[in-house]
């Protein structure tokens, strides 16, 4: 609808271990990102493959540079060689996740933090800084965020981190990338436009509540999302989960209006390029970055970003939203039905999806407003049978 608007895996487990990326690999990965964002946009896999072979990721931890003061007098050449060939174990991410309503005030945040289970092995608290839909839950300096009305909290990042640490946890951030209906409503160039006359595309008739999305090939959109990542990393968030690196659910009628690139089989290249840009911004700021995906979106077949040979980030956070799954999920050919407790739903969901996540480290997030803390803890215990040691509850 349109609106007029002017590597290699070391172990046979679900966890993935890699060596450090070489300087050549980093350079070519950056070159691929620049090419995809700066004008080529979408290219065929046969063209990309020679570059892709050099850009495979090797780990999620920020690279620590060694200086002369770090050495102990032993042979530095030998040390460097050993460090480069060392197998790095996957990072464990054991967290409790908060929701947007927990971020609207200092009192709401304190209440949510006081409710984090103390007996579940939680080390991090993950807070939504930019939520699905585009609302931002911290006091950003972004003029674009202020102009489009996205800012929904007066909490500073420093205050958020201080509150988390007060309860003995480490800070992690959740940032929704392209499922953003706020920015393009004010800045149409950040979203999708129709091929014939450049009108703004929305995902349904505006009379029925249709909204625009931001597009992965918009430089304005990429800079906007990256600025939130920059803020989080600079403030001291140790882990950053970037979710919704995805396209809308385009119907045939939508694709008929849009540029043909959005219907091509290689459209995933724009998403992986964007994800790698976000990864570089996170790591350069000292944070680890993970790719967050929805289990329901995976079942529907709308997770183009999951390309292990292309992504710099090698950890996927799979969100099993039990409330959403209980409603049933269809991919157009098959209806997936889920009943029972959160533990039973989580187990059934992983039976469907675990094989599709081969090639990644996996963290499972179990969420649902209707589930108790005890039910979520019981559900996360189910993930161990699939080889997953990391989790997010809530």
N, C-alpha and C positions, 0 to 999 in steps of 0.2 A: 504494500500500500504506500502511496506517496502523498506528501503534504507540501503545498507551496510554501516556501519559506526562503525568503531572501536573506670403541672401548672393549673392553672385554670383561666378562663376568668371571669371578674367581671361584665362587662356591655355588653349588646347586641348591641354593636356598632362595627365599624371597627377598633377601637383602643383597645388595649389589656393591662390589668393591672395585675401585679403580686406582690406577696410578695417576700421578699428577700430570696435567695437560702440558705439553711441550710449548715453548715459545712460538714455534711454527704453527702449532694447532691454534693457539690463542689468536695469532695474527690473522689466520685464515677464517677463524670463526667470526672475528670482528669484521673482516672484509665481507663475509656472507651477509652479516646483519646490515651493513651499510648498503650493499647492493639491493637487498630485498626492500629495505625501507626507503632508500633514496631514489628509486625510479624504476627498477626492474619489477619490484612488487611480487609478481607471481611468475616462476619459471618452472619448466618441466624438470622432473626428477632426473632424467637422463643428463641434463645439463648440470644439475646441482651435485650429482653423485661424486665427481672427482674432488670437489671441494669438501663435501660432507665427510668423506673418508678421513679428512684431517681434523675435523671439528668435533669428534666424539668426546663427550665429557668424561671426567675422571674422578669427580668428587664434589661434595657440596661445601666443604669447609673453606673459608677464606684462606688464600695462600699467605703463609707467614714468611717474610723475607728474613734471611740470616745476615747479620752484620758481623764485623770483626769482633765486636765486644761479646757476641754470643758464643764464640768458639772457646775451646778449652786447651788449645795448644796442640791438639792432635792434627793429623794430616787433613787439611780442609778439603782437598780434592776428593779424598776417600769418603769423608763425611758427606759431601754434596752428592756423590754418586750413590751412596747408601740411601740418602733421604729421597732422591728422585725415584729409586726403585722400590721404596717401601710400600707395602700394601696397607692402605688406610681402611680401617673398619668403618662401617656406616655409622653416622651419628644416631644416637638414640634421641627420640623426641617424645617425651612423656608429659602430656599437658592436659590442662582443663581449659575448655573454650568458653568464652563469654559471648553474649549476644548484643546487638545494638542497643537495646533498652538498658543494658547495664552501663552504658557509656554516656548517658545523657547528663549526668551530674556526679559530683564527688560522692554524694551520699549513695547513689545507685551503685557506683563502682565499689564502694566499701562493703555494701550489702552483698554484692555478688562475690567478692573475694572472701568474705567471711564464710560463705557457703561452699567453698571449694573443699572437696573431700580430703581429709588428712591421712587416710589409710589406703590410698589408691596408687601410691608411687608417683604422684604428680611432682614434676620439677619445674615446669613452665606454666604460665598462664598466657593464653593466646587471646588477644583482644582485636575486635574489628575496627580498624582505623578508616577503612573505606569499604562500605557494605554493598552487597548486591542491590542494585537499583541506583547507586551513585552517591548516597549520603556519606558525609565524612564526619567521623566522630572524634575530632580533636580540633584545637584552635589553630588551624592552618593559616599561613600567611598568603596562600594562593589567592590572587585576585580573581582568577577564573572560578574557583570554588565559591568564593563569596558572591560573585555576580550571578552565578546560576542557582544560588540558594541551596547549595549542597551541604554547607557547614551546619551541623546539628548538635554540636557540643562545644562548650567553652573550656573544657579540660585541656591543659597543656600536656605535651608529650612527657615533659619532665615530671609533672604531677602524676601522670598515669604510671610511669615506671616506678616512681617512689612508692606509690600505693601498693603495687605488685610486690616490690622488694620488702616492704614492711611486713608482709605476710609470709616472707621466706621463700618466695618464688622468683623465677627469672622471667623477663619479658619477651613475649613473642607477638608478632603482628600478623593480622590477616588483612589482605588488601584485594578487593575485587577489581579486576581489570576492565573488561569490556562490557559487562552487563551493567551499563551505566546509562540511565535515562535522564540524568540531570544535566550533564555538560552539553550534550548536543541540542537540548531544548533551547539553550541560549546561544550556543556556538555550533551552527549546523555543519560547518566544515569539519568538525570532529566526528561526524557520523556518516551514515550511508546516504548517498544521493542517487537518484535515478539516472539511467544512462542517456535518456533522450533529452531532458531539459535541465538536469541538475537540481530537480526538486528534492526536498528532504524525504527520505524513506522512513516510514514507521512500521512497526510490526503488526499493526492492525488498524482498522478504521479509527481515526481520532474520536469519532462519536462513541465508539465502544471502548474508549480508554486506551487507544493505541499510543505507543511511545517510541521515540527513537532510541538507537543504541550507538555507542561509539565504536568506530571501526579500527581494526588492527593495522590498516595501511594509511591511517591519518597521522601525520607527524605531530599535529596539535594534540591528538588523543594520547599518543605514545609519550610525549613530553609531560603531559598532565599526570598520567599514572606513574611515570618514573619519578616525578617530583615528590609524590607521596612516599615512594620507596626511599628516596634520598632522605626525606625527613625522618622516617623511621630508623634507618641505619645510623644517621648522624646522632639521633637522640639516645641510642644505645640498645635498641631492640636486637637481640642476638639471633633470632630466627624470624624470617619473613615468609609467610605462605601467601603466594599470589594465586588467587582463584579466578574462575570465569574467564580464562584465556580461551575464548570460544566465539563462535558465530551465533546469531539468533537462529531460531528454527525456521529457515526459509522454506516457504511453500513454492510450488511451481509458478504460481502467479507472482510471487515476489521476485523470483529469479528472472522472470520475463522482463521485469522493470529495471533490474540492476545490471551492472557491468558483468559480462560473461565470466570473469575471473572467479566470481563467488559461487559458481556452479561447477567449477572444474575440480578434477580429482586431486590436483596439486595445490589446492587452496590452503592446505595445512602449512605451507612454507611461510606464509605471512604470520601465522600464529607462533610457529617455532622461532622465527626470527625475533618477534616481539618478546617472547619468553626469554630468549638469550640476552636481549638488551636489558630486561629486568634483572636477570641473573648477574650480569656484569655490574649493574648499578648497585645491587645488594652486596656483592662480594667486595667491590671497591670501597664500600662504606663499612666493611668489617662484619657483615651479617651473612648467615647462610640463607639461601633461598630455596623453597620447595614449591612445586606446582600443585595447587589444590584442584581437585575435580569432584564432581557430584556423581555418586553411584547411579542416581536416576538418569543423569545425562549420559553416562556411559551405557546404560541399558538401552536408552533411546538411540544410541549411535551418534551422539553429538559431542565427541571428544577428539576432534582432529589433532589437537596439540600433542597427544601421546605418541610421539615418535622418538623412541629411545636413542636412535643413532644420530638424531639432530639436536636434541636438547642438551644444553650445558648442565642444567639441574638434573640430578639423577634420583631425586626423592619425590614421590607422589603422595599427597595426603588425600586419601579417598574418604569423602564425607558420606557416611551411611545415615541419611536422615530417615529415621523410622516412621515419622509422621507422614512424610511424602511417599515412602514405599508402601505403606498400608493402603494407600489409595489405588495402588496398581500402576504399573508402568508399561507402556506399549511402544514398540519400535516400528509399528505399522504392520508388522507381520506376526508378532508374538506378543501376548499379554503376560507380563510377569506379575504374579500375585504373591503378596506377603501377608502372613498372619502370625499371631502368637506374640511372644515376649520380644523385647529388643534383642536379647541374646539369640533367639531363634531366627529373627529377621536378619541379624548380622551374619549368622552362619550361612543362611540360605543365599544371601547376597554375595558373600565371598565365594561360594561354590560357583556362582555364575561368572564372577569377575576376576578371580585370582589369576587365572591363566592369561587374561588380557593384560595383566600388569607385569608380565615377565619382562625382565630387562630394567626394572626399576627397584630401588629401595621403596618400601611401602609403609606408610603410617596410616592407620585406620582411625578416622574420627567417627564416633557414634554420637548422634545428636537426636533431639526430639523434645519438644516442649511438654509432651505428655508423659515422659519417662522420668522416674525418680533417679536420684544419684546412685542408689543401690542397683537399680536395673541397668544403668549405663556401665557401672563397674563390672557387673556380671557379663554384660555383652562384650566388653573389651577383652575379657578372659578368653573368649572364643577365637580371637585373632591369633593366639599363640599356635593353634593347630595348623595354621597356614604359614607359619614361619615368621610372623610379624611381631617384632619386639617393641615397636613404637606405637603410641596411641594418643588420641585426643578424646576426651569425654566432655560432652556438653555442647 
